[in-house]
Amino acid sequence: MGSFSGRLEGLVLTCKQEHGVELRHLNADPIQTECTKIVYLVRTQLDLMKFICSHVHNDASKGLQREYFVYFVPRRAVACEKASFFGLETILEEEKVHHLMTIGEYPLYLLPLDEDVLSFELDNAFKFSFGLIPNVRAKGKASVRVADILNRMQAEEPVNSSEMGVPEINTLIILDREVDMVTPMCSQLTYEGLLDEFLRVNNGAVELDSSIMGIQQEGKKIKVPLNSSDKLFKEIRDLNFEVVVQVLRQKATSMKQDYTEMTTTNQSVSELKDFVKKLNSLPEITRHINLAQHLSTFTSKPSFLGRLDMEQTMVEAQSYDMRELLHSYGFEHMATLNNLEKAGLIRKQESKSNWLTIKRALQLVVDDTDTANPNDISYVFSGYAPLSIRLVQHAVRSGWRSVEEILKLLPGPHSETKRSGFASSPSFNTLPGAVSNMDKVSDGRRSLVLVVFIGGVTFAEISALRFLSAQAPRGCKPGLPGTQNGVVRGCGTPYPTEFDTTGVEFFGSLTQEGMAYDLIVGTTKIINGHTLTETFIENLG
């Protein structure tokens, strides 16, 4: 079950509260529960069938009568039920439990990690989940291959676009991780990104010593959930950590002042009611103050500050030698750096690098970044704009044609496809930035752009995409974004197309850019620099 069952935990918690559902990780141990109905969500693996059979036999030996439901994810396999598979009698039939079970399949091709982040389980999840998407843009070897598969699937089983109406997802952008290996190697400086860097966010939670959260139980570990159901976390997760500390300080100070007023002055019933409402947020404030305080023990260390300086030096393509790297990261990592060099992730610069051209053309380094009131995605790394998200900005705004020459300098091929059935419709040539009613679906909501990362995405990149999605398009009255159906919504009015698509001048102004579509994120995995390089790590210390 592994990460699959882990991701289900958040979904089951809601059912547990409302219907008394219990979650168990499938193993050989007998089931200890008073429930009379047992539902198994399983992969089509024969060893899992053995576990289920042992549960049924154990219940029968104790005289327990239960109803058993087995749902294969994402589809059922006859080999696990009753047919012969490479000459072996399959398990359920052989163990004489097949007749006691209700067997079906559950097409769970993706799971929501949060309101706007999806984790895909199969390569063909796009078709089953979203139908036909008019515009597909891909960069990187694997991404172009996926785009080709989607086109082939449409050719084999055509979808009639005239019967679909306006697709809710207008554009699919697929990016290979190998296109931008720089970003995940940089230290994330958003709140959620730092939590992942130092505490490892796993299935929407961090696990840490209870003492860190103010619970005095020696040696006990607790899980702290991190998702949008926590209103304060939703507010601060994408902020630069420097700003988060200020926000938490302001909220704690405000709470203290309110308490002082309550104890020193006579309050009306209405004022008492308002104070009680504020008290409801106290557990959330306390939780994140504890987490932020713990993070500060890492971010204040000279080693972390030295690491940030080294990363800035490398991003700006300044010269360095191996001694500087070892001094910043520690000589015990000499073997690791050697492995990274062998893999081509770092190398000695012997000729003029393309990075300078890419950095300048896409405006990847932004001076004087205002992390408190950002007007550009570079705030997530305090001055470095993620290359991957700069590419998304261009892909959404005007397609690949505006960055054609830059794409040739990056790893892998690229493609841009208008899916069959929409090619003759000028409305679906419309991209964010053009005035058209096709930017909206039938109920007036803005259309969606699905951004998929093959090979993983960092929390900082997700924060940058949320920042873009929340920006009001040009001509819109600015304001705070709201949410609708779990997706960040900004102003719905498209902004006019006023961009010069010739030459490098096109890249000159990406800050304060509006977004006429909403963005959702799909990925194979949430990653950071540590998880990406684990296979290369060889500690000599």
C-alpha positions, 0 to 999 in steps of 0.5 A: 500500500505504501504512499497510496494508503498514506494519501488516503489517510486525509480522506478517511479522517473525514469519513471517520468523523462522520460515519465511524470509518477506521483505516488499516494498512493491509498486512498479514495481521488479523483485523482487530475491529468491531466493524461488520463490513470490511472494504479493501482498496488494493492494488492488483498484487497476489501477495495482497490477496493472500493477506485478505484470504488470511483475514477471512479465514481468521474471522471464520475460525472465530465465528465472526460474520462480516461482509467483505468488499474488495475493490481493485485500484485502478482496475480489477485483474482476473488473475487475482480472482479466479482465472489461471495466471501463467499456470498457477491457480489464483488465490481467492478461488484456491482459498475458497473465499471468492464467493464470500466477497463483493468484488469490483474496481475503483478507478482511482487514477489520481488523489488530491494532495490539496485543493489545487495539487493532484498526484497522478497514479497512471500515465493515462490519467489525463484522459479518464479524468479530464476528457479532451484538452484543446491545447497541449504544450510539452517540454522535455523528452518524457513530456513530449512522449506523454503528449504523443500518447495523448494525441494517439489516444484521441486518434484511436478513440475520438472525442466529439468536441461539438458535444463537449461544449467549452472544456473546463481545462483549456490548456495542459502544460507538461514539464520534465524535471530534467528541464530545470534541475536548478530549482529543486537544488535551491533552498526553498524559502517559503514556509511550506517549502522550509517545512519540507526542507527540514522536517519532510512533509509526507502525505500532508503532515510532518512528524516530529517530537511532541516536545516541539509542539509543547506536549511534554511526553518524552520520546513520543512522536506526533503528526502535525497535519498541513493542508488547507483545512487549517485556515492559518496554514492556508494563509501563510503556507506560500509566504516567504518565511521572513514574512511568516514570522512577522504575521505570527508575531502580529497575530499573537500580539493582537490576541494578547492585547484583546485578552488584556482588554477583556480582563481590565475593562467591562465588555459588552456581550457582542464584544465577548462573542467576538473575543470567543471567536478569536479564541477558536484560532488560538490552537492554530496560532500556537501550532504554527508559532511552535513550528516556526520557532523550530524552523528558526533553529535551522535557518539561523545556523551559519551553515544554512546562511553559507549554503544560501550564499553558495546557491546565489553564487551558482545561480548567478553563474559566478566562478567557484571551485570545489574547495568553496563547495566543500567549505559550504557543505562540509568535506564529508560530502566530497564523495557525494559531490563526486557522484553528482559530477559523474551524473552530470548534475554539476560540472566544471565550466570549460566553455561559455555556459548557456545559463547566462543567456537563459538567466538574462532572457527569462529574468531569473535573478530579480534584484531588490525582491520585496518578500513582504509585498511581492510582485514577482514569483522570485519571492519564493527564493528571495531573488531567484525566479524558478526557471520552470515557472518562468516557462509556465508563464510564457507557455500560458501567455503566448505558447512556446513561440515566444521562447523558441530559441531559449527552449533549444538551450534547455534539455529535451525536445518541445512540442505544441499541439492543438488537439483534433476537433478544436484545430479549426476553432479560433476560440481555442487559439485564445490563450490567457491575455486575449479577450474572449468569452472562451476564457470562461466555462459555462457557469462563468468561472475562469477556465483552467490550465493544468500544469503537470511535472513529470519527475516531481515538483517542489512546494516553492514552485507550487507556491509560485504557481498559486501566486500567479493564479491569484494575480488579477489580469490587467484591467482588473480591479486588484484585490485578494484572491478568493477560492471557488470549488477549491481553486484559487480564483482571481479577477475573471476579466481577461487582459488585452494582448499588448506584447511584442513577440519578437526578440529578447525584449519580449522577456523584459517584463514578467513582473506584475503580470496578470493571469486570466486563467486559474492554475492547478498542479499535477505531479508524479511526486513532491520533491526537494533537493534532498529527496532528488539527490538521495541516491547520490549521497555517500557520507564519509563522516 
